[in-house]
Amino acid sequence: MTNTKPKLDENISPEDLTDFYWLKSELQEFCREAGLSTAGGKIEITERIKHFLKTGKKLKLAIAPPGAKRPSATAEIEYKLDTKVGTGFRCTREIRDFFESQVGPHFHFSVQLQKYIKANPELTFQGVIHEWQRLENLKASGKLDAEIGPQFEYNQFTRDFFSDPKNQGKTRKECISAWKEICSKRGERKYRP
């Protein structure tokens, strides 16, 4: 097994695919060339490619359950505070706009908030706002660190790099250099003091 990053093509092994770091755009390019869907986040796309490399078969995308309606991008939907999030809730630009109109432009869907919404499909939009405010208050008081999703490896690396006392006073350029070195090698992309 080589430590050198291989070319991302149909000859790559599933192990090399997961052992090296790939930009989402690189994964999507592979999908386009192989006739796979480019939809979803990095984790979903990587799993789709890994399945294809192992089996030679294309994974079908998950579809909404029977009877579930997914509005078209141009549909006008009126969101209200008593609207329930439901089981197929997605953090779209339109929904974010609604929440920003209610609480201000600083509203965002954190990882913690998204997990809470997913676990509580009966939650109303008003309940989402209450949970967002509760999480923001905890963060402001220092009782809650913002959770970083597993697909945001660079963000986690950066946080860990700068929280290491040995790196106090180091620059973002030095952090990026350390990140690039980690990404060029086989293995997980985590900061290790």
N, C-alpha and C positions, 0 to 999 in steps of 0.2 A: 504494500500500500504506500503510495507516494504522498508526500505532504504538500505537493504542488497542486494548486487549484486547477482542475481539469476543465475542458470545454463543456459547456452545457448543451449537449445534443442528445440524440436518441441512443448513443453508445455509452452514455454515462451510467454508472451503476446506481441503484437506489441508495446505497450507503454513501457514495460520493455526493449525491444530491443533498442528503441531509447533513453530511459532515462539513460541508462548506457553506459559506454565506453567499446568498444571491439577492440582488435587488429585485423588487417586485417586477420592474420592467423587464429584467432578464427572464424571469419565470414566465411572464406573459408572452414574450417573444417565442420562447420554446413552445408554449401552448398554441400560438398561431401557426407555427411551422408544422406542428404535429396534428393540427386540426382539433385541438382540445379547447374547451371554454376558458376564457380569461377572466371570468367573473369571480368575485370574492376577494378575500384578503390573502396575504402571503401564505398563511397556514393552510387554508383551503386549497389554494393553487398548488402548493408543494405536495399535499396529499394526493391531489388529482394526478400530478406528474408521476409521483412515486408508484401509484397504482398502475398507471400506463406502462412504466418501465418494467414493473414486475410481471404484468399479465399481458401487455400488448392491447388491452381493452380500455375503452374510454368510459369513465364514470359518468353516470347520468346525474344531472343536477337535481337537488331536492326540489320538489314542487310543492306548492301550497296544498293543504288538505282540501278535499272536495267541499265545495260550498264557500270556501274562503275567497274573498274578493280582494284583489290587489289593484289599487287605482292606477290609472295611466299617469304618466308624468305630467300630462296637461290637464288632468281632472282638477276641478276646483273643489276643495274639501274644506268644510268649516270645522275647525278644531275648537273645542270648548273645554272649560275646566272640568266638566263632569264626563268628558269623553274617556272611555276605558282604553288602556293600552292594548289589551288582548294578547293572544299567544304569538302572533306574528309581527310584533312591534319592531320597527326599524327606525334607526336614528337618521332620518332624512333631513335634507336642508329645509324643507317646508316645515317640518315639526320643530326643528331647532329655531326657525324664525318665529314660530308661535311662542315658544318658551322665552325667547329673547324679548318678545313684545310684552310678556307678562312680568319678567324679572329684570330685564336689562341685557345689554350686549355682552356682558361677562358670563352669561349662561353657557355651559358646555356639558357634553355627555362624558363624564369620567367613567373609568372602568368600574368603579364601585357602584355608580348610579345605574349603569347598564345591567350589571348583575342583579341589582335590586329589582329593576323593572322586569327582567326575564323571570325572576323567581316569584313575581307578584302580578300575574296577568289580569287580575281584577282591579288593579290599581287605576285610579283616575289620573288625569293630567294634573289636577290639583295636588294629588298625592305625590306625583313625581316632583313637583315644585317643593313641597314640604321636605321630601327626602334630600333633594339637591341642597336646600338651605341648611338642613341638619349637617350634611357632609361638609359643606363650606365652612360652617361654624367650627366643626371639629378640626378642620385643616388650619383655620385661622388661629385656633388656640394651641396648635402644635400637637394635638392628640391624634392626628391622622395624617399619615404620609399618603400622597396621591399614589395609587396603585398603577403600575405600568403593565399593560397587557403584554403577553409573551411575543406578539408579533413586532413589538417595538424594542427590539434588542439594542439598537443604538442608544435609545433614550435611557434604558436601564444601565447600560455600560457607562454612559456619561454621568448619571447620578452616582453610581458606585465609585467611579474614578475620582470625582471631586469630593466625595465624602471620606475618602481615604486620607488620614492626616499627613501621610508622606507626600501627597500631591497638593498640599496647601500652597497657594501661590502659583501653581502651574497654569498655563494658558489653555484656551480652547483648542488652539493649534496643536499643542502637545497631546491633548486628549484625542483629537482626531487621528493623529499619527499612531497612537497606541491602538486605537480602534482599527485602523487600516492594517496594522501588523497582525492583529488577532484574526481579522477577516481573510487574510491571505493564507491562513493555515487551516488544517483539518481540526475539527473539534468544536466544542461549544463556544459561543461568543459571549463569555461573561468576564467581567473584570475580576482579576485575582490579585490581591495585594502582594 
